[in-house]
Amino acid sequence: MPTYTFENIAGERIEANKPMGTQEFVNEGVTWKRITEPEGFRMHTGASLPDQREQMRRGYYRAEHKGWNSRFSKTKVKKVWDL
């Protein structure tokens, strides 16, 4: 059985193992409805997530060192991403 996240009317959330397709269940008189929004996981290490521009720059840098050649010149890439 998969683990789903459910929320009650008070806004409390729990995780429960329920059969596939379960949308809501009642536990001790409280109705729990399944939420469909994904929940993220992040450890508080003090590090911040890089922005999209920085991720793109790192990706191009790694690819160039592996021998991959882009059909776009470095100046075009820098101009588009405002680097």
N, C-alpha and C positions, 0 to 999 in steps of 0.2 A: 504494500500500500504506500502511495506517495504521501509526503508531508506537505500540507497546505497551511497557509496563514489565514486565520479567521479573525473577524472583528465583531464586537457586540455593539449595542446601541450607545453604550457609554464611551466607546472609542478605545476600549482595551483590546489588545491583540494577543492571540495565542497561536502556537503551532500545534497541529494535531495530525496524526496518521489516520487518514480516512480513505475509503474506496474511491477509485477514479471517478470523476464527474460529480462528486459531492459539492453542492453549492451552499448548503446550510445544514446545521444540526442544532439540537436542543440539548443542553447539559445543565441539570439541576435547575430547570425553569428559565435558563438564560438562552436566548437564541443567538447563535454565532453564524455570521454570513462570511463566505469566502471572499477575500479581496483578490483582485486580479493584477494589481500594480506590483511590479517587482520590487523587492526590498534589497537594498545594497548592503555590502559588508565592507567596513573600513576599520582598520586598526589605527588607533591614535598614537602615531609614532612621531608626530611633528612634521612629517614630510607632506608637501602639498603635491597634488596631482598636476602634471605638466599640461599646459594648454595645447590646443590642437596644432598650433603653429610649431611649437617645440617638438611635438611628437612627429610631425611631418619632417622636420629638419633632421631629427635623429634617424628616421627611417631612410631618408635619402643618403645620409652619411654612411650608414651600415651597408646599404645596397651598393654604393660606389666602391667601397672597400672590398666587397665580394666580387667585383668585376662587372657588375651590371651597369649598362649604359642606358640612360634615359634618352628618349627622342627629343626631350626638351633641354635646352641649355641651362647652365647654372644661373645665368643672369635672368632668364625668363622665369625660372622657379622663384628666385629671390624677389623679382618684381611682383609676381602674383601673390606671394605670401607676405610681402612687405617685410622682408628680412634685412 
